[in-house]
Amino acid sequence: MRLLCSSLLFLFLFSSCGGRAGNTDNNVVVQEIEEIDAAAAAKTAEIEAARTRANRIAASLDDRLLAAQVIISGIDGRGELTPGMRILLGECPAGAVILFRYNLDTDNDAIRSLLGGTAALIKDESGIYPFVSVDHEGGYVNRFLPGVAALPAALTYWEMARLEGWEAALGKIEEDSFGAGRQLNDLGFNLNFAPVAEYLTDDNRDFLENRSYGPDPVFAAEAAASFIRGMDRAGVLCAAKHFPGSAGADPHRFPSVLRQDREGLDRLISPFAALVRGGARALMVSHSAVPAIDSENIASLSAKVMGGWLRRDLGYEGIIISDDFSMAAASSPAAGSLAAAGMPRLSSEEAAIRSLAAGADMVLVWPPDLRRTHRAFLAALEDGRLSRDRLREAASRVIYEKIRMGLVDEN
């Protein structure tokens, strides 16, 4: 930023005609550049202060709270938590919760009561508010009663773009996302597992259907960015998905294998790469096997995918969230790849341990798995399968975003 501003200053100073008017203009330019420099420096200082604070908080947590901070748990309850769920969250005050139709098939006041009570319980136990999340893409991926935070399916915007132009469609996406985001925020949500940033291909069409913004990777990237901007303006963080992509039928029931070579994979992830360049703060990683990158592990268990490809090569600094390990595509260390033959199935808690060790920052669990997964993390810390430094790094990324969103009290 400073180099850019200095270059602009040089050009303006030495391209003017001279004279009093020229000097006045130059003074204005210098003042504006200095203001830009000062704003950039202040923003950098703010980010560094938040990161330092997040690191300090993560380092202060005991193992119970540290292991809880990286878990996203489903919850049992409608209007209020069930007694058993209150006990579970007391033992493991998860860093995030996720709600589904069975929680949300009720009126808005009941939803606010459930979310507020859940967040307060976790805050009392851990000192940190949770992310309160939902899958709200639009179309048929909608957990609410009709009319609540309504959004059309993503593919309808591609159809609009072809008829009315990209600018109109992208503007509409941001407008609709902002409107839905305000309703989500009013209910108590602060994290949305959306948008789908994958563009439609012959490989993923059966799974994604109308959940994608269409077959053009550039439009898919710009559409996803517009959706994220709208939600962000409304106070809702977005986790774009599913990096690096999906293939075949529904990965909840079948393996997913990306068979492209590295050049093909780079094209496949181009929307995600654009989002990373734009400052994406959360991404969900799929359970797809990617043999060209890692012949032994699916993406959500692969240090080569998460640590190498996503963080080192693309420069991603935000939260990495692994998809639900109860899905069939996550049933072995290399589900869907050649190395999977004859290998035993992984339990969801063992997969979660391996995912964190490989570079994920948060893992999804269902309520019956919360206690087992939390205890498995503590055991893995003791026997060395999961390093405390790696867990603190993951928790620090989560806490950093919570600081940015005002979910951590000042102290």
PETA-V110308 format. One record per residue. RES is the residue in one small letter. BURIAL is 1 if it has 24 or more other C-alpha atoms within 12 Angstrom, else 0. Layout:
res->RES burial->BURIAL
res->RES burial->BURIAL
This chain:
res->m burial->0
res->r burial->0
res->l burial->0
res->l burial->0
res->c burial->0
res->s burial->0
res->s burial->0
res->l burial->0
res->l burial->1
res->f burial->0
res->l burial->0
res->f burial->1
res->l burial->0
res->f burial->0
res->s burial->0
res->s burial->0
res->c burial->0
res->g burial->0
res->g burial->0
res->r burial->0
res->a burial->0
res->g burial->0
res->n burial->0
res->t burial->0
res->d burial->0
res->n burial->1
res->n burial->0
res->v burial->0
res->v burial->0
res->v burial->0
res->q burial->0
res->e burial->0
res->i burial->1
res->e burial->0
res->e burial->0
res->i burial->0
res->d burial->0
res->a burial->0
res->a burial->0
res->a burial->0
res->a burial->0
res->a burial->0
res->k burial->0
res->t burial->0
res->a burial->0
res->e burial->0
res->i burial->0
res->e burial->0
res->a burial->0
res->a burial->1
res->r burial->1
res->t burial->0
res->r burial->1
res->a burial->1
res->n burial->1
res->r burial->0
res->i burial->1
res->a burial->1
res->a burial->0
res->s burial->0
res->l burial->1
res->d burial->0
res->d burial->1
res->r burial->1
res->l burial->1
res->l burial->1
res->a burial->1
res->a burial->1
res->q burial->1
res->v burial->1
res->i burial->1
res->i burial->1
res->s burial->1
res->g burial->1
res->i burial->1
res->d burial->1
res->g burial->1
res->r burial->1
res->g burial->1
res->e burial->1
res->l burial->1
res->t burial->0
res->p burial->0
res->g burial->0
res->m burial->1
res->r burial->1
res->i burial->0
res->l burial->1
res->l burial->1
res->g burial->1
res->e burial->1
res->c burial->1
res->p burial->1
res->a burial->1
res->g burial->1
res->a burial->1
res->v burial->1
res->i burial->1
res->l burial->1
res->f burial->1
res->r burial->1
res->y burial->0
res->n burial->1
res->l burial->1
res->d burial->0
res->t burial->0
res->d burial->0
res->n burial->1
res->d burial->0
res->a burial->0
res->i burial->1
res->r burial->1
res->s burial->1
res->l burial->1
res->l burial->1
res->g burial->1
res->g burial->1
res->t burial->1
res->a burial->1
res->a burial->1
res->l burial->1
res->i burial->1
res->k burial->1
res->d burial->0
res->e burial->1
res->s burial->1
res->g burial->1
res->i burial->1
res->y burial->1
res->p burial->1
res->f burial->1
res->v burial->1
res->s burial->1
res->v burial->1
res->d burial->1
res->h burial->1
res->e burial->1
res->g burial->1
res->g burial->1
res->y burial->0
res->v burial->1
res->n burial->1
res->r burial->1
res->f burial->1
res->l burial->0
res->p burial->0
res->g burial->0
res->v burial->1
res->a burial->1
res->a burial->1
res->l burial->1
res->p burial->1
res->a burial->1
res->a burial->1
res->l burial->1
res->t burial->1
res->y burial->1
res->w burial->1
res->e burial->1
res->m burial->1
res->a burial->1
res->r burial->0
res->l burial->0
res->e burial->0
res->g burial->0
res->w burial->1
res->e burial->0
res->a burial->0
res->a burial->1
res->l burial->1
res->g burial->1
res->k burial->1
res->i burial->1
res->e burial->1
res->e burial->1
res->d burial->1
res->s burial->1
res->f burial->1
res->g burial->1
res->a burial->1
res->g burial->1
res->r burial->1
res->q burial->1
res->l burial->1
res->n burial->1
res->d burial->0
res->l burial->1
res->g burial->1
res->f burial->1
res->n burial->1
res->l burial->1
res->n burial->1
res->f burial->1
res->a burial->1
res->p burial->1
res->v burial->1
res->a burial->1
res->e burial->1
res->y burial->1
res->l burial->1
res->t burial->1
res->d burial->0
res->d burial->1
res->n burial->1
res->r burial->1
res->d burial->0
res->f burial->1
res->l burial->1
res->e burial->1
res->n burial->1
res->r burial->1
res->s burial->1
res->y burial->1
res->g burial->1
res->p burial->1
res->d burial->1
res->p burial->1
res->v burial->1
res->f burial->1
res->a burial->1
res->a burial->1
res->e burial->1
res->a burial->1
res->a burial->1
res->a burial->1
res->s burial->1
res->f burial->1
res->i burial->1
res->r burial->1
res->g burial->1
res->m burial->1
res->d burial->1
res->r burial->1
res->a burial->1
res->g burial->1
res->v burial->1
res->l burial->1
res->c burial->1
res->a burial->1
res->a burial->1
res->k burial->1
res->h burial->1
res->f burial->1
res->p burial->1
res->g burial->1
res->s burial->1
res->a burial->1
res->g burial->1
res->a burial->0
res->d burial->1
res->p burial->1
res->h burial->0
res->r burial->0
res->f burial->1
res->p burial->1
res->s burial->1
res->v burial->1
res->l burial->1
res->r burial->1
res->q burial->0
res->d burial->0
res->r burial->0
res->e burial->0
res->g burial->0
res->l burial->1
res->d burial->1
res->r burial->0
res->l burial->1
res->i burial->1
res->s burial->1
res->p burial->1
res->f burial->1
res->a burial->1
res->a burial->1
res->l burial->1
res->v burial->1
res->r burial->0
res->g burial->0
res->g burial->0
res->a burial->1
res->r burial->1
res->a burial->1
res->l burial->1
res->m burial->1
res->v burial->1
res->s burial->1
res->h burial->1
res->s burial->1
res->a burial->1
res->v burial->1
res->p burial->1
res->a burial->1
res->i burial->1
res->d burial->1
res->s burial->1
res->e burial->1
res->n burial->1
res->i burial->1
res->a burial->1
res->s burial->1
res->l burial->1
res->s burial->1
res->a burial->1
res->k burial->1
res->v burial->1
res->m burial->1
res->g burial->1
res->g burial->0
res->w burial->1
res->l burial->1
res->r burial->1
res->r burial->0
res->d burial->0
res->l burial->1
res->g burial->0
res->y burial->1
res->e burial->1
res->g burial->1
res->i burial->1
res->i burial->1
res->i burial->1
res->s burial->1
res->d burial->1
res->d burial->1
res->f burial->1
res->s burial->1
res->m burial->1
res->a burial->1
res->a burial->1
res->a burial->1
res->s burial->1
res->s burial->1
res->p burial->1
res->a burial->1
res->a burial->1
res->g burial->1
res->s burial->1
res->l burial->0
res->a burial->0
res->a burial->1
res->a burial->0
res->g burial->0
res->m burial->0
res->p burial->0
res->r burial->0
res->l burial->1
res->s burial->1
res->s burial->1
res->e burial->1
res->e burial->1
res->a burial->1
res->a burial->1
res->i burial->1
res->r burial->1
res->s burial->1
res->l burial->1
res->a burial->1
res->a burial->1
res->g burial->1
res->a burial->1
res->d burial->1
res->m burial->1
res->v burial->1
res->l burial->1
res->v burial->1
res->w burial->1
res->p burial->1
res->p burial->0
res->d burial->1
res->l burial->1
res->r burial->1
res->r burial->1
res->t burial->1
res->h burial->1
res->r burial->1
res->a burial->1
res->f burial->1
res->l burial->1
res->a burial->0
res->a burial->1
res->l burial->1
res->e burial->0
res->d burial->0
res->g burial->0
res->r burial->1
res->l burial->1
res->s burial->1
res->r burial->1
res->d burial->0
res->r burial->1
res->l burial->1
res->r burial->1
res->e burial->1
res->a burial->1
res->a burial->1
res->s burial->1
res->r burial->1
res->v burial->1
res->i burial->1
res->y burial->1
res->e burial->1
res->k burial->1
res->i burial->1
res->r burial->1
res->m burial->1
res->g burial->0
res->l burial->1
res->v burial->1
res->d burial->0
res->e burial->0
res->n burial->0
